[in-house]
Structure formats: structure tokens, C-alpha cells
Amino acid sequence: MDREALRMVCSPEFWRMGVLWTLSLLYSYLLLFLRGRTDTPRRRRPRPHAGGGRPICVVTGATSGLGKAAAAALAREGYHVVLAGRSTQLLSETAREIRRQQPYACLEEFQIDLSSYKSIKKFETALKQWLWDSDLKPSIQLLINNAGMLAKSQRVTEDGHDETMQTNYIGPFILTNILLPLLKNSPIPSRVVNLTSFTHRCVSEIDVSEEELRGVKFGQCLVRGTYPLASIYEYTKWLLTRVW
Ligand SMILES: NC(=O)c1ccc[n+]([C@@H]2O[C@H](COP(=O)([O-])OP(=O)(O)OC[C@H]3O[C@@H](n4cnc5c(N)ncnc54)[C@H](OP(=O)(O)O)[C@@H]3O)[C@@H](O)[C@H]2O)c1
């Protein structure tokens, strides 16, 4: 384990978050257990849109964890899935893995780094070009803002923001606004899903200033040299539930 990771694991912020994560998991399992006893799972096939084609969904952070699982599940449900991720190699591996289970899955791979304005713009251009080249209606039906991270220490992006803040909130905010015309152009109701976290409930200060959004405020209040990783993460997740 590197020094940064060790410092992170030893910080009270990490343990506070760890306890909350455990509690939220137990709560989710309890809900699943209770629902499992009363509900019968219903699978809804997505409706093809007016052009008759498959609905299109964009999943960010599709190369691991929840994003990868969601991408596979949506492909199974009949969506044309746009896998959006940072690494081209991981994107290829993810697509290969999904196709091993579902040989006819409709998948596209696009590179995006949500901590970079330039990369988001490149993604927009590439996505629109693909829709244009494929003769698909210029619309998307579902955007899943799944990509997220928890930085071990303070890092400033090329755009001058705190990395966690830009990846978890500013990037998804910009991406959603950029894709809004395509979402609105959908002939069937479209939807945006934001992956938040149980821990956003720890945010008590509801003031939203430019300094907070850029992560500058958190950088200024480094406690005894410790990066307030949990506070920033929780704040980004809280913003995802409110500020759009
Ligand atoms: N797992 C949980 O218990 C839990 C609980 C609450 C909330 N969440 C939220 O759910 C989401 C998914 O969580 P997870 O556990 O599945 O996380 P994960 O396995 O770490 O996956 C995160 C994904 O986000 C991508 N990502 C990170 N930084 C990025 C950037 N700058 N640009 C583009 N993509 C980036 C990662 O790509 P790389 O592979 O390139 O790193 C990865 O594919 C996150 O938003 C997380 O905060 C998770």
C-alpha cells in the first residue's frame, strides 16, 4: 500500500465514511429482503423509439463496478449501450466481456475523462458523429451519470478544480447539459440517472458558492495537512441530488 493510501485509511474521515457505507449496505439489504418478500420482479422491455430502433443509453464509468453491471443489464434489456470510460483498453475489455455473455449486444465504446472539459467536448463530437454516421435519430433515451471517484489526496485538474469535485459533479453537470438537446429530442420520454451516495446525508451546510463548487474552499480547510476526502465526496454527491 502506498503512503497516500495508508494516510487515507488512517484518517478519521475515512472511518466515518466506512461506518456510513456499512450501515447503508445493511439498510439496502434489509430493504431488498423486505421487498423480496412482497414484490415479484417485473422486467420491462424498453420500447423502441419512433424510428423503430433500439433506445440508446450512455453509461459513464462503464468499465467497472456498478457502471459495468448496469451496461450489461441494459444491453440485455435491448438498449444500444454507449460505454463511456477513461481507458480505451478497459472499454474494449468490457465490451468483450459483455459480448461473451450476450453475443448480439449492441455496444459502442467512447473515451471520456469527466475531469477534463476538453475530453467531454471531444466525447460530444464523437457521439454526435457516430449518431450521424449510423443514420440514427439524433437522440438518446437514457444517460447514467455513474462515473465517480474518491481522491486519496488533493489533486488539481488541468481546468483548475479539485479532481473529486470535477469528476463527480462538475463533469456530469456539463455532460448532462451538453447531451440535453439529444435527450429532449427523444420521441419517447428520456431520463437522466445520477449515482449519488447514502453519505450525502452528512452534508449539513447547504450553501453553494463558486469557491465550494470549484473545491477551493475544501482545499483551504485542510485539517492538519489532511485532505478532507469524505467531506468533498459527500458534498459532490449532495450536489448531484440538488443543483442542476
Ligand atoms: N459501490 C458503492 O457501494 C457505492 C455507494 C454509493 C455510491 N456509489 C457511486 O456509484 C458510482 C459507481 O461506483 P462503483 O463502486 O461502481 O465505482 P468503481 O468501481 O470505482 O467505478 C467507477 C468508475 O468511474 C470511472 N471514473 C473515475 N474517474 C473518472 C473520470 N475522471 N472520468 C471518467 N470516468 C471515471 C472509473 O473509470 P476507471 O476504470 O478508468 O478508473 C470507473 O469505471 C460512483 O459514482 C460512486 O460514487 C457507489
PDBQT file of the ligand as one rigid body, heavy atoms in Angstrom, charges set to zero:
ROOT
HETATM    1  N1  LIG A 301     -20.108   0.918  -4.717  1.00  0.00    +0.000 N 
HETATM    2  C1  LIG A 301     -20.803   1.521  -3.762  1.00  0.00    +0.000 C 
HETATM    3  O1  LIG A 301     -21.081   0.965  -2.685  1.00  0.00    +0.000 OA
HETATM    4  C2  LIG A 301     -21.308   2.918  -3.973  1.00  0.00    +0.000 A 
HETATM    5  C3  LIG A 301     -22.039   3.517  -2.941  1.00  0.00    +0.000 A 
HETATM    6  C4  LIG A 301     -22.524   4.792  -3.146  1.00  0.00    +0.000 A 
HETATM    7  C5  LIG A 301     -22.295   5.453  -4.332  1.00  0.00    +0.000 A 
HETATM    8  N2  LIG A 301     -21.571   4.864  -5.295  1.00  0.00    +0.000 N 
HETATM    9  C6  LIG A 301     -21.346   5.606  -6.528  1.00  0.00    +0.000 C 
HETATM   10  O2  LIG A 301     -21.660   4.771  -7.623  1.00  0.00    +0.000 OA
HETATM   11  C7  LIG A 301     -20.799   5.036  -8.716  1.00  0.00    +0.000 C 
HETATM   12  C8  LIG A 301     -20.086   3.766  -9.149  1.00  0.00    +0.000 C 
HETATM   13  O3  LIG A 301     -19.423   3.218  -8.044  1.00  0.00    +0.000 OA
HETATM   14  P1  LIG A 301     -18.535   1.901  -8.155  1.00  0.00    +0.000 P 
HETATM   15  O4  LIG A 301     -18.446   1.350  -6.801  1.00  0.00    +0.000 OA
HETATM   16  O5  LIG A 301     -19.042   1.044  -9.251  1.00  0.00    +0.000 OA
HETATM   17  O6  LIG A 301     -17.123   2.551  -8.511  1.00  0.00    +0.000 OA
HETATM   18  P2  LIG A 301     -15.881   1.980  -9.340  1.00  0.00    +0.000 P 
HETATM   19  O7  LIG A 301     -15.929   0.513  -9.477  1.00  0.00    +0.000 OA
HETATM   20  O8  LIG A 301     -14.679   2.616  -8.745  1.00  0.00    +0.000 OA
HETATM   21  O9  LIG A 301     -16.132   2.598 -10.794  1.00  0.00    +0.000 OA
HETATM   22  C9  LIG A 301     -16.034   3.943 -11.002  1.00  0.00    +0.000 C 
HETATM   23  C10 LIG A 301     -15.976   4.180 -12.498  1.00  0.00    +0.000 C 
HETATM   24  O10 LIG A 301     -15.856   5.590 -12.692  1.00  0.00    +0.000 OA
HETATM   25  C11 LIG A 301     -14.813   5.792 -13.644  1.00  0.00    +0.000 C 
HETATM   26  N3  LIG A 301     -14.148   7.069 -13.461  1.00  0.00    +0.000 N 
HETATM   27  C12 LIG A 301     -13.437   7.525 -12.399  1.00  0.00    +0.000 A 
HETATM   28  N4  LIG A 301     -12.944   8.732 -12.666  1.00  0.00    +0.000 NA
HETATM   29  C13 LIG A 301     -13.347   9.061 -13.909  1.00  0.00    +0.000 A 
HETATM   30  C14 LIG A 301     -13.139  10.173 -14.763  1.00  0.00    +0.000 A 
HETATM   31  N5  LIG A 301     -12.399  11.219 -14.386  1.00  0.00    +0.000 N 
HETATM   32  N6  LIG A 301     -13.699  10.158 -15.987  1.00  0.00    +0.000 NA
HETATM   33  C15 LIG A 301     -14.434   9.115 -16.403  1.00  0.00    +0.000 A 
HETATM   34  N7  LIG A 301     -14.646   8.023 -15.670  1.00  0.00    +0.000 NA
HETATM   35  C16 LIG A 301     -14.110   7.996 -14.437  1.00  0.00    +0.000 A 
HETATM   36  C17 LIG A 301     -13.840   4.664 -13.400  1.00  0.00    +0.000 C 
HETATM   37  O11 LIG A 301     -13.041   4.527 -14.538  1.00  0.00    +0.000 OA
HETATM   38  P3  LIG A 301     -11.559   3.872 -14.486  1.00  0.00    +0.000 P 
HETATM   39  O12 LIG A 301     -11.807   2.404 -14.599  1.00  0.00    +0.000 OA
HETATM   40  O13 LIG A 301     -10.874   4.464 -15.649  1.00  0.00    +0.000 OA
HETATM   41  O14 LIG A 301     -10.955   4.263 -13.164  1.00  0.00    +0.000 OA
HETATM   42  C18 LIG A 301     -14.792   3.509 -13.150  1.00  0.00    +0.000 C 
HETATM   43  O15 LIG A 301     -15.200   2.943 -14.376  1.00  0.00    +0.000 OA
HETATM   44  C19 LIG A 301     -19.852   6.136  -8.240  1.00  0.00    +0.000 C 
HETATM   45  O16 LIG A 301     -20.335   7.381  -8.648  1.00  0.00    +0.000 OA
HETATM   46  C20 LIG A 301     -19.894   6.004  -6.726  1.00  0.00    +0.000 C 
HETATM   47  O17 LIG A 301     -19.580   7.210  -6.100  1.00  0.00    +0.000 OA
HETATM   48  C21 LIG A 301     -21.061   3.619  -5.149  1.00  0.00    +0.000 A 
ENDROOT
TORSDOF 0
